[in-house]
Amino acid sequence: MKTTIELNEALFLAAKHRARARRTTLKALIEEGLRTVLEQPEHAKSSGFVLQDARVHGQAMLMPDPRDWQTLEDEHLRAASGLPRT
């Protein structure tokens, strides 16, 4: 069956790089990933981990601008796949 999906560019490049390294196709890699996710029980949820309060001297922790998360994720995926930074 054919379908079209939109992927984050860094994720797409990392997946292509991984498929090439494993001497397989991007299609096979995506199918493997989907099977892995679908084999997990649907009711399997996190253990309810609660992050410990880590404020310093009563000050709230500084968080990066949420708009930068996509950039951070892209950089992480590029670094993890061995691709050069842009």
NUZA-732803 format. One record per atom (N, C-alpha, C, O, CB): atom name; x, y, z. Coordinates in nm, 3 decimals. Glycine has a CB too. Layout:
N
<atom atom="CA" c1="X" c2="Y" c3="Z"/>
...
***
This chain:
86
<atom atom="N" c1="0.085" c2="-0.116" c3="0.000"/>
<atom atom="CA" c1="0.000" c2="0.000" c3="0.000"/>
<atom atom="C" c1="0.090" c2="0.124" c3="0.000"/>
<atom atom="O" c1="0.192" c2="0.127" c3="0.068"/>
<atom atom="CB" c1="-0.097" c2="-0.001" c3="0.122"/>
<atom atom="N" c1="0.052" c2="0.222" c3="-0.075"/>
<atom atom="CA" c1="0.128" c2="0.347" c3="-0.079"/>
<atom atom="C" c1="0.056" c2="0.452" c3="0.002"/>
<atom atom="O" c1="-0.067" c2="0.458" c3="0.005"/>
<atom atom="CB" c1="0.149" c2="0.394" c3="-0.224"/>
<atom atom="N" c1="0.135" c2="0.536" c3="0.068"/>
<atom atom="CA" c1="0.080" c2="0.648" c3="0.143"/>
<atom atom="C" c1="0.184" c2="0.758" c3="0.146"/>
<atom atom="O" c1="0.301" c2="0.736" c3="0.112"/>
<atom atom="CB" c1="0.038" c2="0.604" c3="0.288"/>
<atom atom="N" c1="0.143" c2="0.875" c3="0.185"/>
<atom atom="CA" c1="0.234" c2="0.988" c3="0.196"/>
<atom atom="C" c1="0.230" c2="1.039" c3="0.339"/>
<atom atom="O" c1="0.123" c2="1.056" c3="0.397"/>
<atom atom="CB" c1="0.197" c2="1.102" c3="0.095"/>
<atom atom="N" c1="0.349" c2="1.062" c3="0.396"/>
<atom atom="CA" c1="0.357" c2="1.118" c3="0.531"/>
<atom atom="C" c1="0.456" c2="1.234" c3="0.529"/>
<atom atom="O" c1="0.547" c2="1.239" c3="0.447"/>
<atom atom="CB" c1="0.400" c2="1.010" c3="0.634"/>
<atom atom="N" c1="0.437" c2="1.326" c3="0.621"/>
<atom atom="CA" c1="0.531" c2="1.436" c3="0.636"/>
<atom atom="C" c1="0.616" c2="1.409" c3="0.759"/>
<atom atom="O" c1="0.563" c2="1.381" c3="0.867"/>
<atom atom="CB" c1="0.457" c2="1.573" c3="0.648"/>
<atom atom="N" c1="0.748" c2="1.418" c3="0.742"/>
<atom atom="CA" c1="0.842" c2="1.396" c3="0.851"/>
<atom atom="C" c1="0.925" c2="1.520" c3="0.873"/>
<atom atom="O" c1="0.951" c2="1.597" c3="0.781"/>
<atom atom="CB" c1="0.931" c2="1.275" c3="0.822"/>
<atom atom="N" c1="0.967" c2="1.538" c3="0.997"/>
<atom atom="CA" c1="1.064" c2="1.641" c3="1.029"/>
<atom atom="C" c1="1.190" c2="1.612" c3="0.946"/>
<atom atom="O" c1="1.230" c2="1.497" c3="0.934"/>
<atom atom="CB" c1="1.096" c2="1.645" c3="1.183"/>
<atom atom="N" c1="1.251" c2="1.714" c3="0.889"/>
<atom atom="CA" c1="1.366" c2="1.695" c3="0.800"/>
<atom atom="C" c1="1.481" c2="1.623" c3="0.868"/>
<atom atom="O" c1="1.540" c2="1.531" c3="0.811"/>
<atom atom="CB" c1="1.414" c2="1.829" c3="0.747"/>
<atom atom="N" c1="1.513" c2="1.663" c3="0.990"/>
<atom atom="CA" c1="1.625" c2="1.600" c3="1.061"/>
<atom atom="C" c1="1.594" c2="1.453" c3="1.089"/>
<atom atom="O" c1="1.682" c2="1.368" c3="1.078"/>
<atom atom="CB" c1="1.654" c2="1.674" c3="1.193"/>
<atom atom="N" c1="1.469" c2="1.422" c3="1.125"/>
<atom atom="CA" c1="1.429" c2="1.283" c3="1.150"/>
<atom atom="C" c1="1.439" c2="1.202" c3="1.021"/>
<atom atom="O" c1="1.487" c2="1.089" c3="1.022"/>
<atom atom="CB" c1="1.286" c2="1.277" c3="1.207"/>
<atom atom="N" c1="1.393" c2="1.259" c3="0.911"/>
<atom atom="CA" c1="1.401" c2="1.193" c3="0.781"/>
<atom atom="C" c1="1.545" c2="1.163" c3="0.743"/>
<atom atom="O" c1="1.577" c2="1.051" c3="0.702"/>
<atom atom="CB" c1="1.334" c2="1.279" c3="0.673"/>
<atom atom="N" c1="1.633" c2="1.262" c3="0.757"/>
<atom atom="CA" c1="1.774" c2="1.242" c3="0.721"/>
<atom atom="C" c1="1.840" c2="1.139" c3="0.812"/>
<atom atom="O" c1="1.920" c2="1.057" c3="0.766"/>
<atom atom="CB" c1="1.850" c2="1.374" c3="0.728"/>
<atom atom="N" c1="1.807" c2="1.143" c3="0.941"/>
<atom atom="CA" c1="1.863" c2="1.045" c3="1.035"/>
<atom atom="C" c1="1.815" c2="0.904" c3="0.999"/>
<atom atom="O" c1="1.893" c2="0.809" c3="1.004"/>
<atom atom="CB" c1="1.823" c2="1.080" c3="1.181"/>
<atom atom="N" c1="1.689" c2="0.891" c3="0.963"/>
<atom atom="CA" c1="1.634" c2="0.760" c3="0.926"/>
<atom atom="C" c1="1.699" c2="0.709" c3="0.798"/>
<atom atom="O" c1="1.733" c2="0.591" c3="0.789"/>
<atom atom="CB" c1="1.482" c2="0.767" c3="0.910"/>
<atom atom="N" c1="1.716" c2="0.795" c3="0.699"/>
<atom atom="CA" c1="1.782" c2="0.754" c3="0.574"/>
<atom atom="C" c1="1.925" c2="0.710" c3="0.602"/>
<atom atom="O" c1="1.972" c2="0.610" c3="0.547"/>
<atom atom="CB" c1="1.781" c2="0.869" c3="0.472"/>
<atom atom="N" c1="1.993" c2="0.785" c3="0.687"/>
<atom atom="CA" c1="2.131" c2="0.752" c3="0.722"/>
<atom atom="C" c1="2.137" c2="0.616" c3="0.793"/>
<atom atom="O" c1="2.223" c2="0.534" c3="0.762"/>
<atom atom="CB" c1="2.193" c2="0.862" c3="0.812"/>
<atom atom="N" c1="2.045" c2="0.593" c3="0.887"/>
<atom atom="CA" c1="2.041" c2="0.465" c3="0.960"/>
<atom atom="C" c1="2.009" c2="0.349" c3="0.865"/>
<atom atom="O" c1="2.071" c2="0.243" c3="0.873"/>
<atom atom="CB" c1="1.937" c2="0.470" c3="1.073"/>
<atom atom="N" c1="1.914" c2="0.370" c3="0.775"/>
<atom atom="CA" c1="1.878" c2="0.265" c3="0.679"/>
<atom atom="C" c1="1.999" c2="0.230" c3="0.592"/>
<atom atom="O" c1="2.027" c2="0.113" c3="0.567"/>
<atom atom="CB" c1="1.758" c2="0.310" c3="0.590"/>
<atom atom="N" c1="2.068" c2="0.332" c3="0.546"/>
<atom atom="CA" c1="2.186" c2="0.309" c3="0.462"/>
<atom atom="C" c1="2.293" c2="0.233" c3="0.539"/>
<atom atom="O" c1="2.355" c2="0.141" c3="0.486"/>
<atom atom="CB" c1="2.243" c2="0.444" c3="0.411"/>
<atom atom="N" c1="2.314" c2="0.271" c3="0.666"/>
<atom atom="CA" c1="2.415" c2="0.205" c3="0.749"/>
<atom atom="C" c1="2.378" c2="0.058" c3="0.774"/>
<atom atom="O" c1="2.466" c2="-0.027" c3="0.786"/>
<atom atom="CB" c1="2.429" c2="0.279" c3="0.884"/>
<atom atom="N" c1="2.249" c2="0.029" c3="0.781"/>
<atom atom="CA" c1="2.202" c2="-0.108" c3="0.805"/>
<atom atom="C" c1="2.183" c2="-0.185" c3="0.674"/>
<atom atom="O" c1="2.142" c2="-0.301" c3="0.675"/>
<atom atom="CB" c1="2.072" c2="-0.107" c3="0.883"/>
<atom atom="N" c1="2.213" c2="-0.119" c3="0.563"/>
<atom atom="CA" c1="2.197" c2="-0.178" c3="0.429"/>
<atom atom="C" c1="2.054" c2="-0.229" c3="0.408"/>
<atom atom="O" c1="2.030" c2="-0.342" c3="0.366"/>
<atom atom="CB" c1="2.297" c2="-0.295" c3="0.410"/>
<atom atom="N" c1="1.961" c2="-0.139" c3="0.439"/>
<atom atom="CA" c1="1.820" c2="-0.169" c3="0.419"/>
<atom atom="C" c1="1.754" c2="-0.047" c3="0.358"/>
<atom atom="O" c1="1.819" c2="0.054" c3="0.333"/>
<atom atom="CB" c1="1.751" c2="-0.210" c3="0.554"/>
<atom atom="N" c1="1.626" c2="-0.056" c3="0.336"/>
<atom atom="CA" c1="1.553" c2="0.058" c3="0.277"/>
<atom atom="C" c1="1.486" c2="0.140" c3="0.387"/>
<atom atom="O" c1="1.465" c2="0.093" c3="0.499"/>
<atom atom="CB" c1="1.448" c2="0.009" c3="0.175"/>
<atom atom="N" c1="1.454" c2="0.262" c3="0.352"/>
<atom atom="CA" c1="1.381" c2="0.348" c3="0.444"/>
<atom atom="C" c1="1.245" c2="0.286" c3="0.474"/>
<atom atom="O" c1="1.198" c2="0.291" c3="0.588"/>
<atom atom="CB" c1="1.365" c2="0.491" c3="0.386"/>
<atom atom="N" c1="1.182" c2="0.229" c3="0.372"/>
<atom atom="CA" c1="1.052" c2="0.162" c3="0.391"/>
<atom atom="C" c1="1.064" c2="0.051" c3="0.496"/>
<atom atom="O" c1="0.980" c2="0.043" c3="0.586"/>
<atom atom="CB" c1="1.001" c2="0.103" c3="0.257"/>
<atom atom="N" c1="1.166" c2="-0.033" c3="0.485"/>
<atom atom="CA" c1="1.184" c2="-0.142" c3="0.580"/>
<atom atom="C" c1="1.208" c2="-0.090" c3="0.721"/>
<atom atom="O" c1="1.158" c2="-0.146" c3="0.819"/>
<atom atom="CB" c1="1.300" c2="-0.232" c3="0.537"/>
<atom atom="N" c1="1.285" c2="0.018" c3="0.732"/>
<atom atom="CA" c1="1.313" c2="0.077" c3="0.864"/>
<atom atom="C" c1="1.185" c2="0.133" c3="0.927"/>
<atom atom="O" c1="1.161" c2="0.113" c3="1.046"/>
<atom atom="CB" c1="1.419" c2="0.188" c3="0.851"/>
<atom atom="N" c1="1.104" c2="0.202" c3="0.848"/>
<atom atom="CA" c1="0.978" c2="0.258" c3="0.898"/>
<atom atom="C" c1="0.884" c2="0.145" c3="0.939"/>
<atom atom="O" c1="0.819" c2="0.153" c3="1.043"/>
<atom atom="CB" c1="0.911" c2="0.349" c3="0.791"/>
<atom atom="N" c1="0.875" c2="0.039" c3="0.857"/>
<atom atom="CA" c1="0.789" c2="-0.074" c3="0.891"/>
<atom atom="C" c1="0.835" c2="-0.140" c3="1.022"/>
<atom atom="O" c1="0.752" c2="-0.176" c3="1.105"/>
<atom atom="CB" c1="0.789" c2="-0.177" c3="0.776"/>
<atom atom="N" c1="0.966" c2="-0.155" c3="1.040"/>
<atom atom="CA" c1="1.019" c2="-0.213" c3="1.163"/>
<atom atom="C" c1="0.980" c2="-0.128" c3="1.284"/>
<atom atom="O" c1="0.940" c2="-0.181" c3="1.388"/>
<atom atom="CB" c1="1.172" c2="-0.226" c3="1.154"/>
<atom atom="N" c1="0.993" c2="0.003" c3="1.270"/>
<atom atom="CA" c1="0.957" c2="0.093" c3="1.379"/>
<atom atom="C" c1="0.810" c2="0.086" c3="1.413"/>
<atom atom="O" c1="0.773" c2="0.083" c3="1.530"/>
<atom atom="CB" c1="0.995" c2="0.234" c3="1.345"/>
<atom atom="N" c1="0.726" c2="0.084" c3="1.312"/>
<atom atom="CA" c1="0.581" c2="0.075" c3="1.336"/>
<atom atom="C" c1="0.545" c2="-0.058" c3="1.402"/>
<atom atom="O" c1="0.462" c2="-0.061" c3="1.493"/>
<atom atom="CB" c1="0.504" c2="0.090" c3="1.204"/>
<atom atom="N" c1="0.606" c2="-0.167" c3="1.356"/>
<atom atom="CA" c1="0.579" c2="-0.298" c3="1.419"/>
<atom atom="C" c1="0.619" c2="-0.297" c3="1.566"/>
<atom atom="O" c1="0.548" c2="-0.350" c3="1.651"/>
<atom atom="CB" c1="0.653" c2="-0.410" c3="1.344"/>
<atom atom="N" c1="0.735" c2="-0.237" c3="1.594"/>
<atom atom="CA" c1="0.783" c2="-0.231" c3="1.733"/>
<atom atom="C" c1="0.684" c2="-0.157" c3="1.821"/>
<atom atom="O" c1="0.653" c2="-0.203" c3="1.931"/>
<atom atom="CB" c1="0.921" c2="-0.163" c3="1.739"/>
<atom atom="N" c1="0.634" c2="-0.044" c3="1.774"/>
<atom atom="CA" c1="0.538" c2="0.034" c3="1.851"/>
<atom atom="C" c1="0.406" c2="-0.041" c3="1.866"/>
<atom atom="O" c1="0.347" c2="-0.041" c3="1.974"/>
<atom atom="CB" c1="0.514" c2="0.170" c3="1.785"/>
<atom atom="N" c1="0.361" c2="-0.103" c3="1.760"/>
<atom atom="CA" c1="0.231" c2="-0.172" c3="1.763"/>
<atom atom="C" c1="0.234" c2="-0.301" c3="1.844"/>
<atom atom="O" c1="0.129" c2="-0.348" c3="1.887"/>
<atom atom="CB" c1="0.186" c2="-0.201" c3="1.622"/>
<atom atom="N" c1="0.352" c2="-0.359" c3="1.865"/>
<atom atom="CA" c1="0.363" c2="-0.481" c3="1.946"/>
<atom atom="C" c1="0.351" c2="-0.450" c3="2.095"/>
<atom atom="O" c1="0.321" c2="-0.540" c3="2.174"/>
<atom atom="CB" c1="0.497" c2="-0.551" c3="1.919"/>
<atom atom="N" c1="0.374" c2="-0.327" c3="2.135"/>
<atom atom="CA" c1="0.365" c2="-0.290" c3="2.276"/>
<atom atom="C" c1="0.218" c2="-0.285" c3="2.316"/>
<atom atom="O" c1="0.132" c2="-0.240" c3="2.239"/>
<atom atom="CB" c1="0.435" c2="-0.153" c3="2.302"/>
<atom atom="N" c1="0.189" c2="-0.331" c3="2.438"/>
<atom atom="CA" c1="0.050" c2="-0.324" c3="2.484"/>
<atom atom="C" c1="0.002" c2="-0.179" c3="2.484"/>
<atom atom="O" c1="0.076" c2="-0.088" c3="2.521"/>
<atom atom="CB" c1="0.036" c2="-0.385" c3="2.626"/>
<atom atom="N" c1="-0.121" c2="-0.160" c3="2.444"/>
<atom atom="CA" c1="-0.177" c2="-0.025" c3="2.435"/>
<atom atom="C" c1="-0.190" c2="0.040" c3="2.572"/>
<atom atom="O" c1="-0.181" c2="0.162" c3="2.585"/>
<atom atom="CB" c1="-0.312" c2="-0.028" c3="2.365"/>
<atom atom="N" c1="-0.212" c2="-0.042" c3="2.673"/>
<atom atom="CA" c1="-0.232" c2="0.011" c3="2.807"/>
<atom atom="C" c1="-0.100" c2="0.038" c3="2.879"/>
<atom atom="O" c1="-0.100" c2="0.086" c3="2.992"/>
<atom atom="CB" c1="-0.315" c2="-0.085" c3="2.888"/>
<atom atom="N" c1="0.012" c2="0.007" c3="2.814"/>
<atom atom="CA" c1="0.143" c2="0.030" c3="2.879"/>
<atom atom="C" c1="0.168" c2="0.180" c3="2.888"/>
<atom atom="O" c1="0.195" c2="0.246" c3="2.788"/>
<atom atom="CB" c1="0.259" c2="-0.040" c3="2.801"/>
<atom atom="N" c1="0.159" c2="0.231" c3="3.008"/>
<atom atom="CA" c1="0.181" c2="0.373" c3="3.029"/>
<atom atom="C" c1="0.301" c2="0.391" c3="3.121"/>
<atom atom="O" c1="0.350" c2="0.295" c3="3.179"/>
<atom atom="CB" c1="0.055" c2="0.441" c3="3.089"/>
<atom atom="N" c1="0.346" c2="0.512" c3="3.133"/>
<atom atom="CA" c1="0.460" c2="0.538" c3="3.219"/>
<atom atom="C" c1="0.425" c2="0.509" c3="3.364"/>
<atom atom="O" c1="0.308" c2="0.501" c3="3.402"/>
<atom atom="CB" c1="0.506" c2="0.683" c3="3.203"/>
<atom atom="N" c1="0.528" c2="0.494" c3="3.445"/>
<atom atom="CA" c1="0.508" c2="0.459" c3="3.584"/>
<atom atom="C" c1="0.466" c2="0.579" c3="3.669"/>
<atom atom="O" c1="0.459" c2="0.568" c3="3.791"/>
<atom atom="CB" c1="0.634" c2="0.400" c3="3.641"/>
<atom atom="N" c1="0.437" c2="0.690" c3="3.608"/>
<atom atom="CA" c1="0.395" c2="0.807" c3="3.682"/>
<atom atom="C" c1="0.510" c2="0.877" c3="3.751"/>
<atom atom="O" c1="0.494" c2="0.930" c3="3.861"/>
<atom atom="CB" c1="0.291" c2="0.769" c3="3.782"/>
<atom atom="N" c1="0.625" c2="0.877" c3="3.687"/>
<atom atom="CA" c1="0.743" c2="0.943" c3="3.743"/>
<atom atom="C" c1="0.713" c2="1.090" c3="3.769"/>
<atom atom="O" c1="0.656" c2="1.159" c3="3.684"/>
<atom atom="CB" c1="0.864" c2="0.928" c3="3.650"/>
<atom atom="N" c1="0.752" c2="1.137" c3="3.885"/>
<atom atom="CA" c1="0.735" c2="1.277" c3="3.920"/>
<atom atom="C" c1="0.872" c2="1.336" c3="3.943"/>
<atom atom="O" c1="0.950" c2="1.287" c3="4.025"/>
<atom atom="CB" c1="0.645" c2="1.294" c3="4.046"/>
<atom atom="N" c1="0.902" c2="1.442" c3="3.871"/>
<atom atom="CA" c1="1.031" c2="1.508" c3="3.883"/>
<atom atom="C" c1="1.043" c2="1.579" c3="4.016"/>
<atom atom="O" c1="0.953" c2="1.653" c3="4.057"/>
<atom atom="CB" c1="1.051" c2="1.606" c3="3.768"/>
<atom atom="N" c1="1.153" c2="1.556" c3="4.083"/>
<atom atom="CA" c1="1.178" c2="1.617" c3="4.213"/>
<atom atom="C" c1="1.197" c2="1.768" c3="4.196"/>
<atom atom="O" c1="1.257" c2="1.813" c3="4.098"/>
<atom atom="CB" c1="1.301" c2="1.553" c3="4.281"/>
<atom atom="N" c1="1.146" c2="1.845" c3="4.290"/>
<atom atom="CA" c1="1.162" c2="1.990" c3="4.289"/>
<atom atom="C" c1="1.311" c2="2.022" c3="4.301"/>
<atom atom="O" c1="1.374" c2="1.987" c3="4.401"/>
<atom atom="CB" c1="1.079" c2="2.057" c3="4.405"/>
<atom atom="N" c1="1.366" c2="2.087" c3="4.201"/>
<atom atom="CA" c1="1.509" c2="2.115" c3="4.200"/>
<atom atom="C" c1="1.538" c2="2.265" c3="4.194"/>
<atom atom="O" c1="1.639" c2="2.308" c3="4.137"/>
<atom atom="CB" c1="1.575" c2="2.045" c3="4.082"/>
<atom atom="N" c1="1.449" c2="2.344" c3="4.253"/>
<atom atom="CA" c1="1.473" c2="2.488" c3="4.254"/>
<atom atom="C" c1="1.596" c2="2.520" c3="4.339"/>
<atom atom="O" c1="1.625" c2="2.453" c3="4.438"/>
<atom atom="CB" c1="1.349" c2="2.563" c3="4.307"/>
<atom atom="N" c1="1.665" c2="2.623" c3="4.298"/>
<atom atom="CA" c1="1.784" c2="2.666" c3="4.371"/>
<atom atom="C" c1="1.751" c2="2.796" c3="4.443"/>
<atom atom="O" c1="1.715" c2="2.895" c3="4.380"/>
<atom atom="CB" c1="1.907" c2="2.685" c3="4.274"/>
<atom atom="N" c1="1.764" c2="2.795" c3="4.573"/>
<atom atom="CA" c1="1.737" c2="2.912" c3="4.656"/>
<atom atom="C" c1="1.599" c2="2.969" c3="4.630"/>
<atom atom="O" c1="1.580" c2="3.091" c3="4.629"/>
<atom atom="CB" c1="1.843" c2="3.019" c3="4.632"/>
<atom atom="N" c1="1.502" c2="2.881" c3="4.608"/>
<atom atom="CA" c1="1.364" c2="2.924" c3="4.589"/>
<atom atom="C" c1="1.333" c2="2.980" c3="4.452"/>
<atom atom="O" c1="1.220" c2="3.021" c3="4.426"/>
<atom atom="CB" c1="1.331" c2="3.024" c3="4.690"/>
<atom atom="N" c1="1.432" c2="2.984" c3="4.363"/>
<atom atom="CA" c1="1.411" c2="3.038" c3="4.228"/>
<atom atom="C" c1="1.367" c2="2.925" c3="4.134"/>
<atom atom="O" c1="1.417" c2="2.813" c3="4.142"/>
<atom atom="CB" c1="1.541" c2="3.105" c3="4.176"/>
<atom atom="N" c1="1.274" c2="2.956" c3="4.047"/>
<atom atom="CA" c1="1.232" c2="2.859" c3="3.948"/>
<atom atom="C" c1="1.345" c2="2.838" c3="3.847"/>
<atom atom="O" c1="1.421" c2="2.930" c3="3.818"/>
<atom atom="CB" c1="1.101" c2="2.905" c3="3.877"/>
<atom atom="N" c1="1.353" c2="2.717" c3="3.793"/>
<atom atom="CA" c1="1.456" c2="2.686" c3="3.695"/>
<atom atom="C" c1="1.426" c2="2.760" c3="3.565"/>
<atom atom="O" c1="1.311" c2="2.768" c3="3.523"/>
<atom atom="CB" c1="1.464" c2="2.532" c3="3.670"/>
<atom atom="N" c1="1.528" c2="2.814" c3="3.503"/>
<atom atom="CA" c1="1.510" c2="2.882" c3="3.375"/>
<atom atom="C" c1="1.493" c2="2.777" c3="3.266"/>
<atom atom="O" c1="1.573" c2="2.685" c3="3.254"/>
<atom atom="CB" c1="1.630" c2="2.976" c3="3.343"/>
<atom atom="N" c1="1.388" c2="2.793" c3="3.189"/>
<atom atom="CA" c1="1.361" c2="2.699" c3="3.081"/>
<atom atom="C" c1="1.383" c2="2.770" c3="2.948"/>
<atom atom="O" c1="1.353" c2="2.889" c3="2.935"/>
<atom atom="CB" c1="1.217" c2="2.643" c3="3.090"/>
<atom atom="N" c1="1.434" c2="2.696" c3="2.849"/>
<atom atom="CA" c1="1.451" c2="2.758" c3="2.718"/>
<atom atom="C" c1="1.316" c2="2.791" c3="2.655"/>
<atom atom="O" c1="1.213" c2="2.735" c3="2.693"/>
<atom atom="CB" c1="1.531" c2="2.665" c3="2.625"/>
<atom atom="N" c1="1.320" c2="2.880" c3="2.562"/>
<atom atom="CA" c1="1.199" c2="2.918" c3="2.490"/>
<atom atom="C" c1="1.142" c2="2.795" c3="2.421"/>
<atom atom="O" c1="1.216" c2="2.727" c3="2.349"/>
<atom atom="CB" c1="1.228" c2="3.031" c3="2.387"/>
<atom atom="N" c1="1.014" c2="2.761" c3="2.440"/>
<atom atom="CA" c1="0.956" c2="2.642" c3="2.379"/>
<atom atom="C" c1="0.969" c2="2.639" c3="2.227"/>
<atom atom="O" c1="0.969" c2="2.532" c3="2.165"/>
<atom atom="CB" c1="0.810" c2="2.631" c3="2.416"/>
<atom atom="N" c1="0.980" c2="2.756" c3="2.167"/>
<atom atom="CA" c1="0.996" c2="2.760" c3="2.021"/>
<atom atom="C" c1="1.130" c2="2.705" c3="1.978"/>
<atom atom="O" c1="1.149" c2="2.672" c3="1.861"/>
<atom atom="CB" c1="0.979" c2="2.903" c3="1.970"/>
<atom atom="N" c1="1.226" c2="2.694" c3="2.071"/>
<atom atom="CA" c1="1.359" c2="2.642" c3="2.039"/>
<atom atom="C" c1="1.365" c2="2.490" c3="2.048"/>
<atom atom="O" c1="1.466" c2="2.432" c3="2.007"/>
<atom atom="CB" c1="1.461" c2="2.703" c3="2.131"/>
<atom atom="N" c1="1.262" c2="2.424" c3="2.101"/>
<atom atom="CA" c1="1.267" c2="2.279" c3="2.117"/>
<atom atom="C" c1="1.285" c2="2.208" c3="1.984"/>
<atom atom="O" c1="1.360" c2="2.110" c3="1.977"/>
<atom atom="CB" c1="1.141" c2="2.229" c3="2.183"/>
<atom atom="N" c1="1.221" c2="2.255" c3="1.878"/>
<atom atom="CA" c1="1.234" c2="2.189" c3="1.748"/>
<atom atom="C" c1="1.378" c2="2.198" c3="1.701"/>
<atom atom="O" c1="1.432" c2="2.101" c3="1.646"/>
<atom atom="CB" c1="1.140" c2="2.253" c3="1.644"/>
<atom atom="N" c1="1.441" c2="2.313" c3="1.721"/>
<atom atom="CA" c1="1.580" c2="2.330" c3="1.682"/>
<atom atom="C" c1="1.669" c2="2.235" c3="1.762"/>
<atom atom="O" c1="1.759" c2="2.172" c3="1.706"/>
<atom atom="CB" c1="1.626" c2="2.476" c3="1.702"/>
<atom atom="N" c1="1.645" c2="2.225" c3="1.893"/>
<atom atom="CA" c1="1.723" c2="2.134" c3="1.977"/>
<atom atom="C" c1="1.704" c2="1.990" c3="1.933"/>
<atom atom="O" c1="1.801" c2="1.913" c3="1.928"/>
<atom atom="CB" c1="1.683" c2="2.150" c3="2.124"/>
<atom atom="N" c1="1.581" c2="1.951" c3="1.900"/>
<atom atom="CA" c1="1.556" c2="1.814" c3="1.856"/>
<atom atom="C" c1="1.628" c2="1.788" c3="1.724"/>
<atom atom="O" c1="1.689" c2="1.682" c3="1.706"/>
<atom atom="CB" c1="1.405" c2="1.789" c3="1.841"/>
<atom atom="N" c1="1.621" c2="1.882" c3="1.631"/>
<atom atom="CA" c1="1.690" c2="1.866" c3="1.502"/>
<atom atom="C" c1="1.839" c2="1.847" c3="1.522"/>
<atom atom="O" c1="1.899" c2="1.758" c3="1.461"/>
<atom atom="CB" c1="1.664" c2="1.987" c3="1.413"/>
<atom atom="N" c1="1.900" c2="1.929" c3="1.607"/>
<atom atom="CA" c1="2.043" c2="1.917" c3="1.632"/>
<atom atom="C" c1="2.077" c2="1.784" c3="1.696"/>
<atom atom="O" c1="2.178" c2="1.722" c3="1.661"/>
<atom atom="CB" c1="2.091" c2="2.032" c3="1.722"/>
<atom atom="N" c1="1.993" c2="1.739" c3="1.789"/>
<atom atom="CA" c1="2.016" c2="1.610" c3="1.854"/>
<atom atom="C" c1="2.010" c2="1.496" c3="1.752"/>
<atom atom="O" c1="2.098" c2="1.410" c3="1.751"/>
<atom atom="CB" c1="1.914" c2="1.587" c3="1.966"/>
<atom atom="N" c1="1.908" c2="1.496" c3="1.667"/>
<atom atom="CA" c1="1.895" c2="1.389" c3="1.568"/>
<atom atom="C" c1="2.010" c2="1.389" c3="1.469"/>
<atom atom="O" c1="2.059" c2="1.283" c3="1.430"/>
<atom atom="CB" c1="1.763" c2="1.403" c3="1.495"/>
<atom atom="N" c1="2.054" c2="1.509" c3="1.429"/>
<atom atom="CA" c1="2.168" c2="1.516" c3="1.338"/>
<atom atom="C" c1="2.293" c2="1.461" c3="1.406"/>
<atom atom="O" c1="2.367" c2="1.384" c3="1.345"/>
<atom atom="CB" c1="2.193" c2="1.661" c3="1.290"/>
<atom atom="N" c1="2.318" c2="1.499" c3="1.529"/>
<atom atom="CA" c1="2.436" c2="1.453" c3="1.601"/>
<atom atom="C" c1="2.431" c2="1.302" c3="1.625"/>
<atom atom="O" c1="2.532" c2="1.233" c3="1.611"/>
<atom atom="CB" c1="2.449" c2="1.527" c3="1.734"/>
<atom atom="N" c1="2.313" c2="1.251" c3="1.660"/>
<atom atom="CA" c1="2.298" c2="1.109" c3="1.688"/>
<atom atom="C" c1="2.319" c2="1.023" c3="1.562"/>
<atom atom="O" c1="2.363" c2="0.909" c3="1.571"/>
<atom atom="CB" c1="2.160" c2="1.081" c3="1.747"/>
<atom atom="N" c1="2.287" c2="1.079" c3="1.447"/>
<atom atom="CA" c1="2.301" c2="1.003" c3="1.323"/>
<atom atom="C" c1="2.434" c2="1.028" c3="1.255"/>
<atom atom="O" c1="2.464" c2="0.967" c3="1.152"/>
<atom atom="CB" c1="2.189" c2="1.037" c3="1.228"/>
<atom atom="N" c1="2.515" c2="1.117" c3="1.311"/>
<atom atom="CA" c1="2.645" c2="1.145" c3="1.251"/>
<atom atom="C" c1="2.642" c2="1.243" c3="1.137"/>
<atom atom="O" c1="2.742" c2="1.261" c3="1.067"/>
<atom atom="CB" c1="2.706" c2="1.019" c3="1.204"/>
<atom atom="N" c1="2.527" c2="1.307" c3="1.117"/>
<atom atom="CA" c1="2.516" c2="1.406" c3="1.009"/>
<atom atom="C" c1="2.579" c2="1.537" c3="1.053"/>
<atom atom="O" c1="2.579" c2="1.569" c3="1.172"/>
<atom atom="CB" c1="2.367" c2="1.427" c3="0.969"/>
<atom atom="N" c1="2.632" c2="1.613" c3="0.958"/>
<atom atom="CA" c1="2.692" c2="1.742" c3="0.995"/>
<atom atom="C" c1="2.587" c2="1.843" c3="1.040"/>
<atom atom="O" c1="2.471" c2="1.835" c3="1.000"/>
<atom atom="CB" c1="2.770" c2="1.799" c3="0.878"/>
<atom atom="N" c1="2.628" c2="1.936" c3="1.123"/>
<atom atom="CA" c1="2.537" c2="2.042" c3="1.169"/>
<atom atom="C" c1="2.511" c2="2.138" c3="1.055"/>
<atom atom="O" c1="2.594" c2="2.157" c3="0.967"/>
<atom atom="CB" c1="2.595" c2="2.117" c3="1.291"/>
<atom atom="N" c1="2.392" c2="2.198" c3="1.058"/>
<atom atom="CA" c1="2.361" c2="2.295" c3="0.953"/>
<atom atom="C" c1="2.380" c2="2.435" c3="1.001"/>
<atom atom="O" c1="2.358" c2="2.529" c3="0.925"/>
<atom atom="CB" c1="2.219" c2="2.277" c3="0.904"/>
***
